[in-house]
């Protein structure tokens, strides 16, 4: 993933945002030591942003599409009340195993329910509403995830979609590959969808923040 923000600016933003928990820090460090593509983790600044979004909508139920090693799920869980719940979807057993290891180390880990298997199948079986839905999985299915998220999000809720700048490759036409094309399609769809209000935030690799109109 290409850095779109100056490292010094990102470090400054991190230093002036809510700090990551010790469990999240340890998980981030082990992810970078052991995983083949560690930058898939959201990291401290985006993690603080996700927690803030959950707090702003007074979230009790969170749906995450794409667990990876569990950093973002832990961030959400830390922001939820004692009776809150995070359902997170993952397909890779190695990533899920590392996530579960750190969920067990956190007092908030009991709020997290990992659902293994293809996310589209998991989503078909879920019942809403969810107050936050975070999409950060395989890019080729982003439009499908978005459409299902619109059906599952609560009236007060928010949909967050990660990597919508795709290292700047959203500017390349024709698209470089199927993932780039899918993200471009998703961004066009959201920007023109009369059912929602959205803003593309240039944090890290881009986060689309979406509120369904009532």
C-alpha beads as a LAMMPS data file, in Angstrom:
LAMMPS data file: protein, C-alpha beads

214 atoms
213 bonds

1 atom types
1 bond types

-500.0 500.0 xlo xhi
-500.0 500.0 ylo yhi
-500.0 500.0 zlo zhi

Masses

1 110.0

Atoms # bond

1 1 1 0.000 0.000 0.000
2 1 1 1.453 3.342 -1.102
3 1 1 1.604 6.103 1.521
4 1 1 -0.739 8.869 0.378
5 1 1 -0.095 11.016 3.464
6 1 1 3.323 12.277 4.533
7 1 1 4.646 9.968 7.290
8 1 1 5.395 12.971 9.499
9 1 1 1.809 14.211 9.182
10 1 1 0.404 10.763 9.951
11 1 1 2.673 10.485 13.012
12 1 1 1.524 13.912 14.188
13 1 1 -2.125 12.922 13.746
14 1 1 -1.555 9.691 15.683
15 1 1 0.149 11.595 18.507
16 1 1 -2.839 13.905 18.820
17 1 1 -5.532 11.221 18.626
18 1 1 -6.770 8.612 21.104
19 1 1 -3.958 6.161 21.845
20 1 1 -4.241 2.503 20.952
21 1 1 -4.669 0.030 23.797
22 1 1 -1.777 -2.166 24.912
23 1 1 -3.514 -5.235 23.461
24 1 1 -3.946 -3.528 20.104
25 1 1 -0.316 -2.415 20.126
26 1 1 0.898 -5.956 20.817
27 1 1 -1.378 -7.340 18.108
28 1 1 -0.121 -4.774 15.596
29 1 1 3.494 -5.612 16.390
30 1 1 2.961 -9.357 16.044
31 1 1 1.058 -8.845 12.809
32 1 1 4.043 -6.993 11.344
33 1 1 6.441 -9.672 12.605
34 1 1 4.556 -12.698 11.371
35 1 1 2.049 -11.964 8.590
36 1 1 2.914 -11.873 4.905
37 1 1 0.922 -8.679 4.150
38 1 1 0.890 -6.871 7.513
39 1 1 -0.159 -3.489 6.119
40 1 1 -3.682 -4.889 5.757
41 1 1 -4.056 -3.980 9.450
42 1 1 -5.800 -0.616 9.927
43 1 1 -3.285 0.749 12.439
44 1 1 -3.554 3.262 15.298
45 1 1 -4.913 6.336 13.508
46 1 1 -7.628 4.581 11.529
47 1 1 -8.367 2.442 14.588
48 1 1 -9.002 5.615 16.602
49 1 1 -11.244 6.862 13.781
50 1 1 -13.287 3.629 13.828
51 1 1 -13.722 3.851 17.608
52 1 1 -14.850 7.460 17.295
53 1 1 -17.442 6.552 14.668
54 1 1 -18.842 3.829 16.943
55 1 1 -19.014 6.285 19.834
56 1 1 -20.692 8.978 17.722
57 1 1 -23.614 6.715 16.781
58 1 1 -23.785 5.161 20.265
59 1 1 -23.228 1.763 18.659
60 1 1 -24.249 -1.485 20.299
61 1 1 -24.002 -3.820 17.295
62 1 1 -21.133 -3.729 14.809
63 1 1 -20.707 -5.818 11.672
64 1 1 -17.236 -6.128 10.204
65 1 1 -16.611 -7.695 6.806
66 1 1 -12.969 -8.779 6.860
67 1 1 -11.289 -9.510 10.193
68 1 1 -7.650 -10.032 9.156
69 1 1 -5.789 -10.254 12.497
70 1 1 -8.529 -8.565 14.499
71 1 1 -7.163 -5.070 15.148
72 1 1 -10.232 -3.204 13.928
73 1 1 -12.613 -5.635 15.638
74 1 1 -10.815 -4.989 18.934
75 1 1 -11.028 -1.227 18.366
76 1 1 -14.773 -1.488 17.878
77 1 1 -15.197 -3.778 20.888
78 1 1 -13.309 -1.327 23.097
79 1 1 -15.795 1.389 22.100
80 1 1 -18.923 -0.661 22.783
81 1 1 -20.863 -0.927 26.045
82 1 1 -20.689 -4.119 28.107
83 1 1 -23.645 -5.618 26.256
84 1 1 -22.279 -4.609 22.831
85 1 1 -21.451 -7.096 20.109
86 1 1 -19.101 -7.223 17.118
87 1 1 -19.761 -9.822 14.432
88 1 1 -16.714 -10.108 12.195
89 1 1 -16.410 -12.189 9.013
90 1 1 -13.197 -13.913 7.963
91 1 1 -12.200 -16.604 5.493
92 1 1 -8.500 -17.138 6.319
93 1 1 -7.851 -19.518 9.251
94 1 1 -4.331 -18.199 9.942
95 1 1 -5.532 -14.613 10.299
96 1 1 -8.493 -15.683 12.421
97 1 1 -6.236 -17.709 14.732
98 1 1 -4.026 -14.708 15.447
99 1 1 -7.102 -12.544 15.978
100 1 1 -8.608 -15.027 18.420
101 1 1 -5.346 -15.169 20.382
102 1 1 -5.562 -11.435 21.065
103 1 1 -9.307 -11.385 21.613
104 1 1 -8.630 -13.802 24.484
105 1 1 -6.080 -11.362 25.954
106 1 1 -8.515 -8.431 26.004
107 1 1 -11.355 -7.851 28.487
108 1 1 -13.356 -6.708 25.455
109 1 1 -12.686 -9.841 23.417
110 1 1 -15.813 -11.560 24.702
111 1 1 -17.864 -9.010 22.735
112 1 1 -16.461 -10.345 19.443
113 1 1 -18.009 -13.183 17.435
114 1 1 -15.891 -14.451 14.508
115 1 1 -17.862 -15.987 11.632
116 1 1 -15.703 -18.103 9.353
117 1 1 -16.502 -18.626 5.679
118 1 1 -17.223 -16.570 2.560
119 1 1 -18.599 -13.252 3.744
120 1 1 -21.444 -13.102 1.216
121 1 1 -22.789 -16.389 2.596
122 1 1 -22.451 -15.146 6.176
123 1 1 -24.209 -11.888 5.321
124 1 1 -27.180 -13.685 3.811
125 1 1 -27.796 -15.412 7.144
126 1 1 -27.473 -12.316 9.343
127 1 1 -30.313 -10.214 10.678
128 1 1 -29.906 -6.501 11.321
129 1 1 -29.897 -3.854 12.385
130 1 1 -26.229 -2.964 12.904
131 1 1 -25.139 0.477 14.058
132 1 1 -21.748 0.352 12.329
133 1 1 -20.872 -1.764 9.317
134 1 1 -17.189 -1.794 8.326
135 1 1 -16.295 -3.226 4.915
136 1 1 -12.638 -4.217 4.522
137 1 1 -12.508 -7.508 2.664
138 1 1 -11.959 -8.700 -0.925
139 1 1 -12.379 -5.682 -3.178
140 1 1 -14.092 -7.436 -6.086
141 1 1 -17.184 -7.922 -3.920
142 1 1 -17.318 -4.384 -2.531
143 1 1 -20.496 -3.462 -4.434
144 1 1 -22.220 -6.620 -3.177
145 1 1 -21.137 -5.905 0.397
146 1 1 -22.368 -2.318 0.112
147 1 1 -25.786 -3.346 -1.161
148 1 1 -26.227 -5.859 1.650
149 1 1 -24.968 -3.324 4.195
150 1 1 -27.735 -0.927 3.150
151 1 1 -30.243 -3.619 4.101
152 1 1 -28.620 -4.304 7.479
153 1 1 -27.654 -0.848 8.784
154 1 1 -29.778 0.741 11.511
155 1 1 -31.527 4.100 10.943
156 1 1 -28.941 5.857 13.123
157 1 1 -26.071 3.776 11.814
158 1 1 -23.125 4.346 9.516
159 1 1 -21.397 2.273 6.848
160 1 1 -17.601 2.571 6.598
161 1 1 -15.685 1.217 3.597
162 1 1 -11.886 0.938 3.700
163 1 1 -9.255 1.259 0.953
164 1 1 -11.448 3.340 -1.346
165 1 1 -8.409 5.256 -2.665
166 1 1 -6.531 2.001 -3.328
167 1 1 -3.035 3.530 -3.099
168 1 1 -4.111 6.225 -5.560
169 1 1 -4.905 3.670 -8.267
170 1 1 -8.523 4.868 -8.408
171 1 1 -7.130 7.640 -10.653
172 1 1 -5.847 5.149 -13.247
173 1 1 -7.998 4.584 -16.344
174 1 1 -8.479 2.013 -17.628
175 1 1 -8.225 0.251 -14.259
176 1 1 -5.151 -1.839 -13.571
177 1 1 -7.039 -4.938 -12.435
178 1 1 -10.386 -6.286 -11.229
179 1 1 -9.920 -4.975 -7.692
180 1 1 -9.229 -1.445 -8.900
181 1 1 -12.225 -1.579 -11.223
182 1 1 -14.451 -2.796 -8.386
183 1 1 -13.400 0.063 -6.102
184 1 1 -13.957 2.600 -8.866
185 1 1 -17.425 1.114 -9.446
186 1 1 -18.194 1.247 -5.729
187 1 1 -17.116 4.878 -5.417
188 1 1 -19.231 5.915 -8.417
189 1 1 -22.226 4.001 -7.078
190 1 1 -22.055 5.565 -3.619
191 1 1 -21.502 9.073 -4.984
192 1 1 -24.640 8.834 -7.134
193 1 1 -26.865 6.771 -4.820
194 1 1 -29.889 8.926 -3.826
195 1 1 -30.494 6.706 -0.779
196 1 1 -27.342 7.865 1.027
197 1 1 -25.158 10.800 2.010
198 1 1 -21.442 10.046 1.850
199 1 1 -18.002 11.563 2.271
200 1 1 -14.713 10.020 1.169
201 1 1 -12.215 10.744 3.932
202 1 1 -8.525 10.813 3.004
203 1 1 -7.345 8.994 6.100
204 1 1 -4.704 6.349 5.356
205 1 1 -5.899 4.544 2.155
206 1 1 -9.277 6.281 2.084
207 1 1 -12.429 5.547 4.082
208 1 1 -15.911 6.088 2.678
209 1 1 -18.341 7.217 5.386
210 1 1 -21.962 6.592 4.455
211 1 1 -25.224 7.541 6.177
212 1 1 -28.494 6.188 4.844
213 1 1 -31.123 8.876 4.264
214 1 1 -34.298 8.551 6.335

Bonds

1 1 1 2
2 1 2 3
3 1 3 4
4 1 4 5
5 1 5 6
6 1 6 7
7 1 7 8
8 1 8 9
9 1 9 10
10 1 10 11
11 1 11 12
12 1 12 13
13 1 13 14
14 1 14 15
15 1 15 16
16 1 16 17
17 1 17 18
18 1 18 19
19 1 19 20
20 1 20 21
21 1 21 22
22 1 22 23
23 1 23 24
24 1 24 25
25 1 25 26
26 1 26 27
27 1 27 28
28 1 28 29
29 1 29 30
30 1 30 31
31 1 31 32
32 1 32 33
33 1 33 34
34 1 34 35
35 1 35 36
36 1 36 37
37 1 37 38
38 1 38 39
39 1 39 40
40 1 40 41
41 1 41 42
42 1 42 43
43 1 43 44
44 1 44 45
45 1 45 46
46 1 46 47
47 1 47 48
48 1 48 49
49 1 49 50
50 1 50 51
51 1 51 52
52 1 52 53
53 1 53 54
54 1 54 55
55 1 55 56
56 1 56 57
57 1 57 58
58 1 58 59
59 1 59 60
60 1 60 61
61 1 61 62
62 1 62 63
63 1 63 64
64 1 64 65
65 1 65 66
66 1 66 67
67 1 67 68
68 1 68 69
69 1 69 70
70 1 70 71
71 1 71 72
72 1 72 73
73 1 73 74
74 1 74 75
75 1 75 76
76 1 76 77
77 1 77 78
78 1 78 79
79 1 79 80
80 1 80 81
81 1 81 82
82 1 82 83
83 1 83 84
84 1 84 85
85 1 85 86
86 1 86 87
87 1 87 88
88 1 88 89
89 1 89 90
90 1 90 91
91 1 91 92
92 1 92 93
93 1 93 94
94 1 94 95
95 1 95 96
96 1 96 97
97 1 97 98
98 1 98 99
99 1 99 100
100 1 100 101
101 1 101 102
102 1 102 103
103 1 103 104
104 1 104 105
105 1 105 106
106 1 106 107
107 1 107 108
108 1 108 109
109 1 109 110
110 1 110 111
111 1 111 112
112 1 112 113
113 1 113 114
114 1 114 115
115 1 115 116
116 1 116 117
117 1 117 118
118 1 118 119
119 1 119 120
120 1 120 121
121 1 121 122
122 1 122 123
123 1 123 124
124 1 124 125
125 1 125 126
126 1 126 127
127 1 127 128
128 1 128 129
129 1 129 130
130 1 130 131
131 1 131 132
132 1 132 133
133 1 133 134
134 1 134 135
135 1 135 136
136 1 136 137
137 1 137 138
138 1 138 139
139 1 139 140
140 1 140 141
141 1 141 142
142 1 142 143
143 1 143 144
144 1 144 145
145 1 145 146
146 1 146 147
147 1 147 148
148 1 148 149
149 1 149 150
150 1 150 151
151 1 151 152
152 1 152 153
153 1 153 154
154 1 154 155
155 1 155 156
156 1 156 157
157 1 157 158
158 1 158 159
159 1 159 160
160 1 160 161
161 1 161 162
162 1 162 163
163 1 163 164
164 1 164 165
165 1 165 166
166 1 166 167
167 1 167 168
168 1 168 169
169 1 169 170
170 1 170 171
171 1 171 172
172 1 172 173
173 1 173 174
174 1 174 175
175 1 175 176
176 1 176 177
177 1 177 178
178 1 178 179
179 1 179 180
180 1 180 181
181 1 181 182
182 1 182 183
183 1 183 184
184 1 184 185
185 1 185 186
186 1 186 187
187 1 187 188
188 1 188 189
189 1 189 190
190 1 190 191
191 1 191 192
192 1 192 193
193 1 193 194
194 1 194 195
195 1 195 196
196 1 196 197
197 1 197 198
198 1 198 199
199 1 199 200
200 1 200 201
201 1 201 202
202 1 202 203
203 1 203 204
204 1 204 205
205 1 205 206
206 1 206 207
207 1 207 208
208 1 208 209
209 1 209 210
210 1 210 211
211 1 211 212
212 1 212 213
213 1 213 214
